[in-house]
Amino acid sequence: MYELDLSYLGLNGKKALANAEAPTLTAKALERGEGVLSNTGAIVVNTGKYTGRSPKDRFIVDDEISHDKVAWGNTNMPFDEAKFEALYQKMIAYVGQRDELYVFDGYAGADKDYQLPIRVINEYASQNLFARDLFIDPADDAEAQAIDPQFTVIAMPGYQCDPAVDGTNSEACIILSFKKKVVLIAGSRYCGEIKKSIFSVMNFLLPQRDVFTMHCSANVDDDGKTALFFGLSGTGKTTLSADPSRGLIGDDEHGWSDNGIFNFEGGCFAKCIDLTEEREPEIYRAIKFGSVVENVVLDENGVPDYADSRYTENTRVGYQLDYIPNAVIPSVGGHPSTVIFLTADAFGVLPPVAKLNKYQAMYHFVSGYTSKLAGTERGITEPTTTFSTCFGEPFLPLPASRYAELLGQRIDQYNCNVYLVNTGWSGGPYGVGSRIKLKYTRAIVSAATAGLLEDMPMVHDDIFNVEVPVSCPGVPDDVMMPRNTWADKDAYDKTAKDLAQHFVENFKKYTHMSEAIIAAGPIGK
């Protein structure tokens, strides 16, 4: 812990508390009324209006660095460079008016060959603790003070934008400038904006160095066999990768270089809704002193009620990776032998597991199908089906074809097995059927990572155009074939064909995909 001079921002004489440890930051947050302690010792904060990411408030500055590289559209919305500079100056002035400021200097990327030195500047001590939890810590103050940040996040939730003047869509904004190497976050206290903004930065920079950047979790067994888990929030990435029998490399953001797999982060950001020690003991026990919990309800004794969603379904906890007993530190691994795409199918028609060849893998990777669950983003109040490019569209500045190309190259180079695993519904759609039991999904994942599904007899699903194993240890045979779980088989056929057609229609927007990839997808009507 030390004082950092912020004069380089034009704030002469302004200092910030830099790289403070958890006891100091927790005490500061409590003193400033940012949150309260739970009975586990974790600080619990309420993020107010913004309880999830706010995609309509995220922009990328359109300048000579980004103009010809970014896939512009509704996801990567352009922001005028002059307006950004004006807003930047106003936010710096706001920074200068704060009584206390907190800075974290550290890294994104556990592979030192591809590590990005970063700085996070906060007005809230609790958010700075979150940054310390989620990014990679320097070894000591001497190392921290030697860091030359190559990207800076300035997170000032108290600053309210004026859309008419600033060019934003609301009082909040998340704006990335690759030219200035700065992220501005205003108006939102949701900590996820901090971590995902740096993820977006890595997804822009590293593919230009032929590193495959991925929205996925990763773990490894005792023999060094690495597995990747792709999927959006609510599909089970964090839960399934936190396997006590395997070492956890990371739960959300990774790169795949010629060296192997490496975590971008030094922590995890897990969902808390309906959390129990019995079902997810590793995550449950990681909620302790030093963790930052968002929007979880506490009773009068400070005991969390993880089933209470009065503020949001998207209750969260950020904690250090080494809070998980089997965490791999440093968080790197070899080239994966198994790649799993997770989806939570609200229609209840996708098989619980299907084996994919290279082109099928590229198709489903680009499609990124799942059901978006309530609370993950503002404005989502009930489950809706969605296609999110590469299982991480909101964080991918480059065209989808670049990430798909990198996946195809890795499959060819390292001959890994790829599976599509449905963690969603069976026996009918959402509201009729039931969620596939976690123990069944765990059995499927265990069989896949152990190589037990490779030689299993399979049947071809004519609608979704994939190979489905007929059985799996620990899973009832009828569950393996989703049509068998429906009482009304005609209703299943119609629903499955409808979903397949959605895949076909969605894929039409990808105009530069090869015929081999297109032909590997579901068969429409």
Kinemage of the C-alpha trace (Angstrom):
@kinemage 1
@onewidth
@group {chain A} dominant
@subgroup {mainchain}
@vectorlist {calphas} color= white
{ca met a 1} P 0.000 0.000 0.000
{ca tyr a 2} L 1.319 3.416 -0.948
{ca glu a 3} L 0.245 6.827 -2.231
{ca leu a 4} L 0.137 7.366 -5.985
{ca asp a 5} L 0.546 10.838 -7.430
{ca leu a 6} L -2.150 11.563 -10.033
{ca ser a 7} L -0.479 14.684 -11.375
{ca tyr a 8} L 0.009 12.911 -14.717
{ca leu a 9} L -3.773 13.257 -15.208
{ca gly a 10} L -3.464 17.017 -14.802
{ca leu a 11} L -4.519 16.767 -11.163
{ca asn a 12} L -1.570 18.474 -9.534
{ca gly a 13} L -1.050 17.389 -5.950
{ca lys a 14} L -3.869 14.812 -6.086
{ca lys a 15} L -2.982 11.466 -4.545
{ca ala a 16} L -4.715 8.084 -4.379
{ca leu a 17} L -4.352 5.107 -2.081
{ca ala a 18} L -2.750 2.478 -4.291
{ca asn a 19} L -2.770 -1.321 -4.029
{ca ala a 20} L -4.283 -1.372 -0.563
{ca glu a 21} L -5.023 -4.831 0.783
{ca ala a 22} L -8.405 -6.296 1.695
{ca pro a 23} L -8.476 -5.238 5.389
{ca thr a 24} L -7.829 -1.598 4.513
{ca leu a 25} L -10.260 -1.478 1.593
{ca thr a 26} L -12.974 -3.288 3.539
{ca ala a 27} L -12.585 -0.892 6.473
{ca lys a 28} L -12.726 2.103 4.127
{ca ala a 29} L -15.843 0.775 2.391
{ca leu a 30} L -17.615 0.217 5.719
{ca glu a 31} L -16.551 3.622 7.023
{ca arg a 32} L -17.916 5.293 3.868
{ca gly a 33} L -21.220 3.401 4.023
{ca glu a 34} L -20.672 1.533 0.780
{ca gly a 35} L -21.875 -1.762 2.233
{ca val a 36} L -22.142 -4.018 5.269
{ca leu a 37} L -20.463 -7.229 6.354
{ca ser a 38} L -22.254 -10.543 6.093
{ca asn a 39} L -21.805 -13.199 8.754
{ca thr a 40} L -19.143 -14.757 6.490
{ca gly a 41} L -17.007 -11.617 6.583
{ca ala a 42} L -17.633 -10.635 2.965
{ca ile a 43} L -18.686 -7.066 2.243
{ca val a 44} L -22.152 -6.838 0.686
{ca val a 45} L -23.033 -3.828 -1.480
{ca asn a 46} L -26.168 -2.725 -3.266
{ca thr a 47} L -25.511 -1.431 -6.765
{ca gly a 48} L -28.806 0.461 -7.067
{ca lys a 49} L -30.371 0.919 -10.475
{ca tyr a 50} L -27.681 -0.954 -12.376
{ca thr a 51} L -27.643 -4.586 -11.225
{ca gly a 52} L -26.173 -5.989 -14.421
{ca arg a 53} L -24.355 -4.905 -17.534
{ca ser a 54} L -25.899 -2.085 -19.534
{ca pro a 55} L -25.213 -2.910 -23.209
{ca lys a 56} L -26.987 0.165 -24.567
{ca asp a 57} L -24.542 2.364 -22.656
{ca arg a 58} L -21.367 0.745 -24.031
{ca phe a 59} L -19.392 2.415 -26.807
{ca ile a 60} L -16.045 2.245 -28.589
{ca val a 61} L -14.391 5.472 -29.711
{ca asp a 62} L -14.223 5.633 -33.507
{ca asp a 63} L -10.668 6.734 -34.303
{ca glu a 64} L -7.760 5.746 -36.549
{ca ile a 65} L -6.933 2.750 -34.321
{ca ser a 66} L -10.428 1.266 -34.249
{ca his a 67} L -12.130 2.494 -37.411
{ca asp a 68} L -11.071 -0.258 -39.823
{ca lys a 69} L -10.823 -3.066 -37.274
{ca val a 70} L -13.980 -2.985 -35.120
{ca ala a 71} L -17.160 -4.765 -36.206
{ca trp a 72} L -19.412 -1.746 -35.797
{ca gly a 73} L -23.125 -2.185 -35.085
{ca asn a 74} L -25.633 -2.351 -32.255
{ca thr a 75} L -23.117 -4.159 -30.039
{ca asn a 76} L -19.997 -2.150 -30.841
{ca met a 77} L -21.518 1.294 -31.076
{ca pro a 78} L -19.210 4.081 -32.273
{ca phe a 79} L -18.545 7.131 -30.110
{ca asp a 80} L -17.341 10.422 -31.523
{ca glu a 81} L -13.692 11.072 -30.667
{ca ala a 82} L -14.188 14.766 -29.888
{ca lys a 83} L -17.142 14.027 -27.598
{ca phe a 84} L -15.063 11.377 -25.843
{ca glu a 85} L -12.257 13.843 -25.198
{ca ala a 86} L -14.720 16.373 -23.765
{ca leu a 87} L -16.302 13.742 -21.516
{ca tyr a 88} L -12.877 12.490 -20.475
{ca gln a 89} L -11.868 15.968 -19.325
{ca lys a 90} L -15.101 16.374 -17.347
{ca met a 91} L -14.618 13.021 -15.649
{ca ile a 92} L -10.999 13.856 -14.803
{ca ala a 93} L -12.254 17.058 -13.191
{ca tyr a 94} L -14.738 14.944 -11.224
{ca val a 95} L -11.887 12.675 -10.133
{ca gly a 96} L -10.030 15.730 -8.861
{ca gln a 97} L -12.974 16.662 -6.638
{ca arg a 98} L -13.088 13.338 -4.777
{ca asp a 99} L -11.928 13.330 -1.171
{ca glu a 100} L -10.546 9.801 -1.448
{ca leu a 101} L -9.454 7.765 -4.446
{ca tyr a 102} L -8.272 4.189 -4.794
{ca val a 103} L -5.975 2.714 -7.426
{ca phe a 104} L -5.143 -0.858 -8.360
{ca asp a 105} L -2.099 -1.506 -10.522
{ca gly a 106} L -1.812 -5.081 -11.756
{ca tyr a 107} L -2.235 -7.272 -14.799
{ca ala a 108} L -4.663 -8.956 -17.134
{ca gly a 109} L -3.238 -12.218 -18.458
{ca ala a 110} L -1.355 -14.911 -16.560
{ca asp a 111} L 0.924 -15.690 -19.506
{ca lys a 112} L 3.743 -13.168 -19.191
{ca asp a 113} L 4.306 -13.242 -22.958
{ca tyr a 114} L 0.834 -11.734 -23.454
{ca gln a 115} L 0.250 -9.931 -20.137
{ca leu a 116} L -1.373 -6.477 -20.174
{ca pro a 117} L -0.347 -4.094 -17.361
{ca ile a 118} L -3.483 -2.232 -16.228
{ca arg a 119} L -4.577 0.474 -13.797
{ca val a 120} L -8.032 0.812 -12.225
{ca ile a 121} L -8.984 4.124 -10.587
{ca asn a 122} L -12.019 4.059 -8.282
{ca glu a 123} L -13.997 6.412 -6.104
{ca tyr a 124} L -15.444 3.425 -4.187
{ca ala a 125} L -13.174 1.342 -1.973
{ca ser a 126} L -15.429 -1.683 -2.506
{ca gln a 127} L -14.974 -1.477 -6.281
{ca asn a 128} L -11.229 -1.220 -5.827
{ca leu a 129} L -11.348 -4.351 -3.671
{ca phe a 130} L -13.264 -6.020 -6.492
{ca ala a 131} L -10.539 -5.007 -8.961
{ca arg a 132} L -7.916 -6.457 -6.624
{ca asp a 133} L -9.932 -9.683 -6.397
{ca leu a 134} L -10.555 -10.044 -10.119
{ca phe a 135} L -7.283 -9.020 -11.735
{ca ile a 136} L -3.773 -10.376 -11.198
{ca asp a 137} L -1.872 -8.925 -8.250
{ca pro a 138} L 1.764 -7.869 -8.453
{ca ala a 139} L 3.974 -9.707 -5.989
{ca asp a 140} L 4.584 -6.655 -3.785
{ca asp a 141} L 4.529 -2.860 -3.686
{ca ala a 142} L 7.890 -2.622 -5.420
{ca glu a 143} L 6.570 -4.548 -8.408
{ca ala a 144} L 3.321 -2.570 -8.391
{ca gln a 145} L 5.167 0.747 -8.428
{ca ala a 146} L 7.265 -0.427 -11.374
{ca ile a 147} L 4.188 -1.191 -13.504
{ca asp a 148} L 3.692 1.001 -16.565
{ca pro a 149} L -0.071 0.659 -17.217
{ca gln a 150} L -0.945 0.071 -20.854
{ca phe a 151} L -4.676 0.502 -20.202
{ca thr a 152} L -6.528 2.438 -17.509
{ca val a 153} L -10.092 2.004 -16.264
{ca ile a 154} L -11.563 5.122 -14.645
{ca ala a 155} L -14.686 3.964 -12.795
{ca met a 156} L -16.694 6.833 -11.298
{ca pro a 157} L -20.260 5.676 -10.595
{ca gly a 158} L -21.077 9.022 -8.995
{ca tyr a 159} L -20.522 10.880 -12.246
{ca gln a 160} L -23.789 11.319 -14.108
{ca cys a 161} L -23.580 11.885 -17.856
{ca asp a 162} L -25.795 14.380 -19.644
{ca pro a 163} L -26.892 12.558 -22.816
{ca ala a 164} L -27.826 15.762 -24.621
{ca val a 165} L -24.348 17.177 -24.100
{ca asp a 166} L -22.109 14.124 -23.748
{ca gly a 167} L -23.541 11.986 -26.545
{ca thr a 168} L -24.373 9.038 -24.284
{ca asn a 169} L -27.679 7.180 -24.136
{ca ser a 170} L -28.268 7.759 -20.426
{ca glu a 171} L -26.568 8.980 -17.273
{ca ala a 172} L -24.336 5.903 -17.460
{ca cys a 173} L -21.619 5.019 -19.937
{ca ile a 174} L -18.899 2.478 -20.591
{ca ile a 175} L -16.603 3.864 -23.295
{ca leu a 176} L -13.441 2.207 -24.621
{ca ser a 177} L -10.751 4.244 -26.355
{ca phe a 178} L -8.042 2.085 -27.917
{ca lys a 179} L -6.156 5.194 -28.998
{ca lys a 180} L -6.053 6.788 -25.548
{ca lys a 181} L -5.860 3.358 -23.830
{ca val a 182} L -8.620 4.317 -21.423
{ca val a 183} L -12.012 2.984 -20.365
{ca leu a 184} L -14.483 5.454 -18.861
{ca ile a 185} L -17.218 4.028 -16.634
{ca ala a 186} L -19.804 6.451 -15.275
{ca gly a 187} L -23.170 6.128 -13.583
{ca ser a 188} L -23.077 2.385 -12.798
{ca arg a 189} L -21.857 0.694 -9.615
{ca tyr a 190} L -22.133 -2.785 -11.133
{ca cys a 191} L -18.623 -4.221 -10.789
{ca gly a 192} L -19.007 -6.430 -13.837
{ca glu a 193} L -18.511 -3.402 -16.086
{ca ile a 194} L -14.918 -3.104 -14.825
{ca lys a 195} L -13.971 -6.699 -15.556
{ca lys a 196} L -15.783 -6.932 -18.876
{ca ser a 197} L -14.277 -3.698 -20.183
{ca ile a 198} L -10.774 -5.152 -19.786
{ca phe a 199} L -11.994 -8.405 -21.356
{ca ser a 200} L -13.103 -6.367 -24.388
{ca val a 201} L -9.668 -4.753 -24.532
{ca met a 202} L -7.961 -8.170 -24.533
{ca asn a 203} L -10.375 -9.381 -27.228
{ca phe a 204} L -9.259 -6.488 -29.430
{ca leu a 205} L -5.521 -6.611 -28.840
{ca leu a 206} L -4.602 -10.298 -28.599
{ca pro a 207} L -6.202 -11.747 -31.779
{ca gln a 208} L -3.997 -9.287 -33.644
{ca arg a 209} L -1.116 -11.307 -32.140
{ca asp a 210} L -2.746 -14.632 -33.187
{ca val a 211} L -4.004 -15.416 -29.675
{ca phe a 212} L -7.504 -16.942 -29.549
{ca thr a 213} L -9.396 -14.975 -26.885
{ca met a 214} L -12.330 -16.751 -25.312
{ca his a 215} L -15.313 -16.183 -23.026
{ca cys a 216} L -14.862 -19.495 -21.277
{ca ser a 217} L -13.795 -21.233 -18.099
{ca ala a 218} L -10.946 -23.728 -17.941
{ca asn a 219} L -9.789 -26.534 -15.694
{ca val a 220} L -7.233 -29.325 -15.745
{ca asp a 221} L -6.958 -32.873 -14.391
{ca asp a 222} L -4.052 -34.518 -12.582
{ca asp a 223} L -2.633 -35.737 -15.897
{ca gly a 224} L -2.499 -32.186 -17.281
{ca lys a 225} L -5.507 -32.596 -19.611
{ca thr a 226} L -7.138 -29.192 -19.973
{ca ala a 227} L -10.838 -28.591 -20.703
{ca leu a 228} L -12.571 -25.401 -21.846
{ca phe a 229} L -16.165 -24.429 -21.097
{ca phe a 230} L -17.809 -21.802 -23.306
{ca gly a 231} L -21.164 -20.271 -22.487
{ca leu a 232} L -23.044 -17.150 -21.497
{ca ser a 233} L -24.082 -16.203 -17.977
{ca gly a 234} L -26.401 -18.785 -16.465
{ca thr a 235} L -25.233 -21.725 -18.575
{ca gly a 236} L -22.955 -23.161 -15.888
{ca lys a 237} L -19.414 -22.105 -16.785
{ca thr a 238} L -18.466 -21.176 -13.240
{ca thr a 239} L -20.320 -24.069 -11.617
{ca leu a 240} L -19.026 -26.800 -13.926
{ca ser a 241} L -15.442 -25.595 -13.977
{ca ala a 242} L -15.305 -25.481 -10.151
{ca asp a 243} L -14.877 -29.255 -10.022
{ca pro a 244} L -13.094 -30.465 -6.853
{ca ser a 245} L -11.518 -33.303 -8.805
{ca arg a 246} L -9.856 -30.917 -11.275
{ca gly a 247} L -7.649 -27.855 -10.950
{ca leu a 248} L -9.380 -24.559 -11.763
{ca ile a 249} L -7.461 -22.376 -14.213
{ca gly a 250} L -10.219 -19.760 -14.362
{ca asp a 251} L -13.962 -19.260 -14.616
{ca asp a 252} L -14.599 -16.709 -17.346
{ca glu a 253} L -11.893 -15.214 -19.582
{ca his a 254} L -8.957 -16.946 -21.260
{ca gly a 255} L -6.494 -16.816 -24.096
{ca trp a 256} L -5.185 -19.729 -26.172
{ca ser a 257} L -1.695 -19.019 -27.453
{ca asp a 258} L 1.092 -21.209 -28.796
{ca asn a 259} L 2.053 -21.646 -25.127
{ca gly a 260} L -1.342 -23.100 -24.150
{ca ile a 261} L -4.273 -21.756 -22.117
{ca phe a 262} L -3.985 -18.779 -19.776
{ca asn a 263} L -6.460 -16.966 -17.564
{ca phe a 264} L -6.916 -13.232 -18.057
{ca glu a 265} L -7.939 -12.802 -14.421
{ca gly a 266} L -6.841 -13.495 -10.880
{ca gly a 267} L -10.339 -14.070 -9.545
{ca cys a 268} L -13.896 -15.244 -10.204
{ca phe a 269} L -17.241 -13.450 -10.536
{ca ala a 270} L -19.898 -16.032 -9.698
{ca lys a 271} L -23.676 -15.859 -9.609
{ca cys a 272} L -25.215 -16.233 -6.143
{ca ile a 273} L -28.888 -16.772 -6.895
{ca asp a 274} L -30.127 -19.948 -5.145
{ca leu a 275} L -26.566 -20.764 -4.084
{ca thr a 276} L -26.248 -23.612 -1.585
{ca glu a 277} L -23.250 -25.230 0.028
{ca glu a 278} L -24.510 -28.661 -0.969
{ca arg a 279} L -24.748 -27.914 -4.698
{ca glu a 280} L -21.794 -25.548 -5.130
{ca pro a 281} L -19.536 -25.875 -2.092
{ca glu a 282} L -16.458 -24.243 -3.644
{ca ile a 283} L -18.291 -21.039 -4.566
{ca tyr a 284} L -20.295 -21.004 -1.337
{ca arg a 285} L -17.158 -21.221 0.797
{ca ala a 286} L -15.346 -18.585 -1.267
{ca ile a 287} L -17.770 -15.952 0.045
{ca lys a 288} L -15.651 -14.801 2.960
{ca phe a 289} L -13.569 -11.863 4.112
{ca gly a 290} L -12.041 -10.144 1.095
{ca ser a 291} L -14.896 -11.066 -1.253
{ca val a 292} L -17.278 -8.470 -2.681
{ca val a 293} L -20.941 -9.491 -2.858
{ca glu a 294} L -23.494 -7.571 -4.942
{ca asn a 295} L -27.232 -7.239 -4.247
{ca val a 296} L -27.621 -10.266 -1.975
{ca val a 297} L -30.238 -9.810 0.761
{ca leu a 298} L -29.066 -10.185 4.383
{ca asp a 299} L -31.256 -10.843 7.400
{ca glu a 300} L -30.949 -8.924 10.682
{ca asn a 301} L -28.021 -11.141 11.712
{ca gly a 302} L -26.116 -10.601 8.479
{ca val a 303} L -26.955 -14.053 7.125
{ca pro a 304} L -27.285 -14.079 3.291
{ca asp a 305} L -30.515 -15.273 1.719
{ca tyr a 306} L -29.318 -16.430 -1.656
{ca ala a 307} L -32.844 -17.352 -2.733
{ca asp a 308} L -34.094 -13.762 -2.323
{ca ser a 309} L -34.085 -11.971 -5.684
{ca arg a 310} L -35.804 -8.761 -4.595
{ca tyr a 311} L -33.009 -6.614 -6.062
{ca thr a 312} L -32.094 -8.812 -9.015
{ca glu a 313} L -31.690 -12.402 -10.183
{ca asn a 314} L -28.143 -11.410 -11.076
{ca thr a 315} L -26.715 -11.464 -7.554
{ca arg a 316} L -22.950 -11.832 -7.709
{ca val a 317} L -19.754 -12.390 -5.744
{ca gly a 318} L -16.210 -11.508 -6.724
{ca tyr a 319} L -13.417 -13.421 -5.014
{ca gln a 320} L -9.768 -14.266 -5.529
{ca leu a 321} L -8.991 -17.365 -7.547
{ca asp a 322} L -7.021 -18.865 -4.671
{ca tyr a 323} L -10.211 -18.836 -2.559
{ca ile a 324} L -10.997 -22.005 -4.539
{ca pro a 325} L -8.968 -24.827 -2.908
{ca asn a 326} L -8.006 -26.492 -6.200
{ca ala a 327} L -7.078 -23.294 -8.060
{ca val a 328} L -4.083 -23.500 -10.379
{ca ile a 329} L -1.609 -20.696 -9.621
{ca pro a 330} L -0.257 -19.279 -11.898
{ca ser a 331} L -3.426 -19.858 -13.877
{ca val a 332} L -2.054 -21.422 -17.030
{ca gly a 333} L -2.532 -24.820 -18.647
{ca gly a 334} L -1.608 -26.906 -21.647
{ca his a 335} L -3.450 -27.119 -24.948
{ca pro a 336} L -6.964 -28.479 -24.267
{ca ser a 337} L -8.041 -32.002 -25.118
{ca thr a 338} L -11.742 -31.181 -24.611
{ca val a 339} L -13.808 -28.130 -25.576
{ca ile a 340} L -17.391 -27.823 -24.328
{ca phe a 341} L -20.004 -25.358 -25.551
{ca leu a 342} L -22.668 -24.824 -22.887
{ca thr a 343} L -26.192 -23.714 -23.698
{ca ala a 344} L -29.345 -23.436 -21.612
{ca asp a 345} L -32.071 -24.324 -24.117
{ca ala a 346} L -35.412 -22.919 -22.960
{ca phe a 347} L -37.271 -24.874 -25.649
{ca gly a 348} L -36.162 -28.211 -24.146
{ca val a 349} L -35.299 -29.804 -27.482
{ca leu a 350} L -31.497 -29.839 -27.698
{ca pro a 351} L -29.824 -33.047 -26.526
{ca pro a 352} L -27.944 -32.882 -23.220
{ca val a 353} L -24.738 -33.600 -25.168
{ca ala a 354} L -23.716 -33.825 -28.819
{ca lys a 355} L -20.295 -34.425 -30.372
{ca leu a 356} L -19.196 -31.820 -32.937
{ca asn a 357} L -16.714 -32.033 -35.775
{ca lys a 358} L -14.571 -29.024 -36.690
{ca tyr a 359} L -17.164 -27.335 -38.905
{ca gln a 360} L -20.047 -28.043 -36.526
{ca ala a 361} L -17.898 -26.598 -33.753
{ca met a 362} L -17.265 -23.423 -35.739
{ca tyr a 363} L -20.979 -23.144 -36.553
{ca his a 364} L -22.139 -23.476 -32.951
{ca phe a 365} L -19.312 -21.294 -31.674
{ca val a 366} L -20.296 -18.480 -34.007
{ca ser a 367} L -24.021 -18.977 -33.283
{ca gly a 368} L -23.606 -18.892 -29.502
{ca tyr a 369} L -27.157 -20.031 -28.763
{ca thr a 370} L -28.602 -20.015 -25.266
{ca ser a 371} L -31.513 -18.696 -23.228
{ca lys a 372} L -30.766 -15.406 -21.538
{ca leu a 373} L -31.995 -15.602 -17.965
{ca ala a 374} L -33.697 -12.819 -16.045
{ca gly a 375} L -31.422 -10.292 -14.379
{ca thr a 376} L -28.231 -10.911 -16.333
{ca glu a 377} L -28.812 -7.653 -18.193
{ca arg a 378} L -31.014 -4.673 -17.478
{ca gly a 379} L -34.369 -4.986 -19.249
{ca ile a 380} L -34.448 -8.804 -19.292
{ca thr a 381} L -37.335 -9.804 -17.033
{ca glu a 382} L -38.053 -13.336 -18.268
{ca pro a 383} L -36.044 -15.995 -20.095
{ca thr a 384} L -35.581 -15.289 -23.788
{ca thr a 385} L -33.720 -17.238 -26.441
{ca thr a 386} L -30.765 -15.459 -27.943
{ca phe a 387} L -27.813 -15.927 -30.244
{ca ser a 388} L -24.664 -14.294 -28.932
{ca thr a 389} L -21.801 -14.480 -31.403
{ca cys a 390} L -18.945 -16.665 -30.156
{ca phe a 391} L -20.663 -17.010 -26.761
{ca gly a 392} L -19.520 -13.493 -25.937
{ca glu a 393} L -20.770 -10.998 -28.528
{ca pro a 394} L -20.986 -8.008 -26.128
{ca phe a 395} L -17.234 -8.224 -25.503
{ca leu a 396} L -15.897 -8.954 -29.014
{ca pro a 397} L -14.797 -5.835 -30.895
{ca leu a 398} L -13.476 -7.695 -33.958
{ca pro a 399} L -15.562 -9.485 -36.632
{ca ala a 400} L -16.853 -12.947 -35.666
{ca ser a 401} L -14.941 -14.516 -38.543
{ca arg a 402} L -11.613 -13.710 -36.853
{ca tyr a 403} L -12.480 -15.576 -33.653
{ca ala a 404} L -13.996 -18.492 -35.603
{ca glu a 405} L -10.876 -18.728 -37.746
{ca leu a 406} L -8.716 -18.959 -34.625
{ca leu a 407} L -10.938 -21.728 -33.196
{ca gly a 408} L -10.731 -23.763 -36.402
{ca gln a 409} L -6.956 -23.414 -36.454
{ca arg a 410} L -6.681 -24.642 -32.857
{ca ile a 411} L -8.949 -27.668 -33.479
{ca asp a 412} L -6.833 -28.665 -36.471
{ca gln a 413} L -3.561 -28.064 -34.684
{ca tyr a 414} L -4.335 -29.829 -31.401
{ca asn a 415} L -7.035 -32.362 -32.419
{ca cys a 416} L -9.299 -31.610 -29.446
{ca asn a 417} L -12.774 -33.100 -28.958
{ca val a 418} L -15.660 -30.618 -29.022
{ca tyr a 419} L -19.082 -31.145 -27.432
{ca leu a 420} L -22.307 -29.143 -27.247
{ca val a 421} L -23.795 -29.576 -23.756
{ca asn a 422} L -27.319 -28.431 -22.922
{ca thr a 423} L -27.762 -27.384 -19.277
{ca gly a 424} L -31.290 -26.115 -19.939
{ca trp a 425} L -34.645 -27.844 -20.038
{ca ser a 426} L -35.863 -31.388 -20.666
{ca gly a 427} L -39.342 -32.906 -20.990
{ca gly a 428} L -40.786 -29.707 -22.445
{ca pro a 429} L -40.037 -25.998 -22.770
{ca tyr a 430} L -39.447 -23.603 -19.893
{ca gly a 431} L -42.594 -23.573 -17.748
{ca val a 432} L -43.532 -27.133 -18.724
{ca gly a 433} L -40.378 -29.220 -18.534
{ca ser a 434} L -37.698 -29.101 -15.867
{ca arg a 435} L -34.068 -28.041 -15.786
{ca ile a 436} L -31.684 -30.891 -16.537
{ca lys a 437} L -30.330 -32.077 -13.203
{ca leu a 438} L -26.913 -30.716 -12.358
{ca lys a 439} L -25.708 -34.193 -11.414
{ca tyr a 440} L -26.514 -35.402 -14.936
{ca thr a 441} L -24.633 -32.502 -16.502
{ca arg a 442} L -21.671 -33.135 -14.217
{ca ala a 443} L -21.686 -36.813 -15.263
{ca ile a 444} L -21.719 -35.811 -18.939
{ca val a 445} L -18.864 -33.351 -18.465
{ca ser a 446} L -16.842 -35.920 -16.503
{ca ala a 447} L -17.326 -38.487 -19.259
{ca ala a 448} L -16.368 -35.976 -21.954
{ca thr a 449} L -13.206 -34.787 -20.220
{ca ala a 450} L -12.191 -38.359 -19.432
{ca gly a 451} L -12.549 -39.340 -23.094
{ca leu a 452} L -15.371 -41.802 -22.381
{ca leu a 453} L -17.740 -40.353 -25.003
{ca glu a 454} L -15.330 -40.570 -27.913
{ca asp a 455} L -16.127 -44.207 -28.732
{ca met a 456} L -19.691 -44.259 -27.431
{ca pro a 457} L -22.338 -45.402 -29.962
{ca met a 458} L -24.065 -42.375 -31.429
{ca val a 459} L -27.202 -41.564 -33.397
{ca his a 460} L -27.552 -38.736 -35.848
{ca asp a 461} L -30.047 -36.024 -34.929
{ca asp a 462} L -31.594 -35.161 -38.308
{ca ile a 463} L -32.976 -31.830 -37.142
{ca phe a 464} L -29.931 -30.395 -35.392
{ca asn a 465} L -27.453 -32.261 -37.609
{ca val a 466} L -25.266 -33.519 -34.742
{ca glu a 467} L -24.154 -36.871 -33.345
{ca val a 468} L -25.772 -37.753 -29.999
{ca pro a 469} L -24.295 -40.402 -27.663
{ca val a 470} L -26.911 -43.022 -26.847
{ca ser a 471} L -25.736 -43.365 -23.259
{ca cys a 472} L -23.450 -41.864 -20.651
{ca pro a 473} L -22.375 -43.202 -17.251
{ca gly a 474} L -24.563 -41.701 -14.546
{ca val a 475} L -27.300 -40.435 -16.890
{ca pro a 476} L -30.606 -42.237 -17.626
{ca asp a 477} L -30.739 -43.301 -21.266
{ca asp a 478} L -34.070 -41.570 -21.902
{ca val a 479} L -32.582 -38.229 -20.809
{ca met a 480} L -29.925 -38.564 -23.507
{ca met a 481} L -32.622 -38.444 -26.197
{ca pro a 482} L -34.727 -35.316 -25.555
{ca arg a 483} L -37.632 -36.481 -27.716
{ca asn a 484} L -38.110 -39.412 -25.330
{ca thr a 485} L -38.674 -37.021 -22.404
{ca trp a 486} L -41.652 -35.274 -24.046
{ca ala a 487} L -45.142 -36.668 -23.522
{ca asp a 488} L -46.262 -35.101 -26.836
{ca lys a 489} L -43.802 -36.256 -29.507
{ca asp a 490} L -45.447 -34.181 -32.248
{ca ala a 491} L -45.019 -31.074 -30.106
{ca tyr a 492} L -41.344 -31.929 -29.694
{ca asp a 493} L -40.870 -32.308 -33.463
{ca lys a 494} L -42.523 -28.971 -34.178
{ca thr a 495} L -40.588 -27.148 -31.450
{ca ala a 496} L -37.282 -28.656 -32.531
{ca lys a 497} L -37.860 -27.705 -36.178
{ca asp a 498} L -38.810 -24.180 -35.110
{ca leu a 499} L -35.575 -23.801 -33.150
{ca ala a 500} L -33.526 -25.245 -36.015
{ca gln a 501} L -35.037 -22.646 -38.320
{ca his a 502} L -34.026 -19.914 -35.861
{ca phe a 503} L -30.443 -21.162 -36.169
{ca val a 504} L -30.669 -21.012 -39.967
{ca glu a 505} L -32.130 -17.499 -40.004
{ca asn a 506} L -29.617 -16.213 -37.488
{ca phe a 507} L -26.652 -17.579 -39.422
{ca lys a 508} L -27.631 -15.696 -42.571
{ca lys a 509} L -26.123 -12.527 -41.091
{ca tyr a 510} L -22.642 -14.076 -41.244
{ca thr a 511} L -21.925 -13.368 -44.891
{ca his a 512} L -18.297 -14.485 -45.002
{ca met a 513} L -18.638 -18.043 -43.681
{ca ser a 514} L -17.638 -21.019 -45.817
{ca glu a 515} L -20.181 -23.440 -47.250
{ca ala a 516} L -18.674 -26.199 -45.099
{ca ile a 517} L -19.515 -24.283 -41.926
{ca ile a 518} L -23.024 -23.357 -43.106
{ca ala a 519} L -23.769 -26.969 -44.059
{ca ala a 520} L -22.715 -28.139 -40.591
{ca gly a 521} L -25.613 -26.362 -38.896
{ca pro a 522} L -29.175 -27.472 -38.052
{ca ile a 523} L -31.537 -28.309 -40.897
{ca gly a 524} L -34.260 -25.697 -41.228
{ca lys a 525} L -37.779 -26.141 -42.490
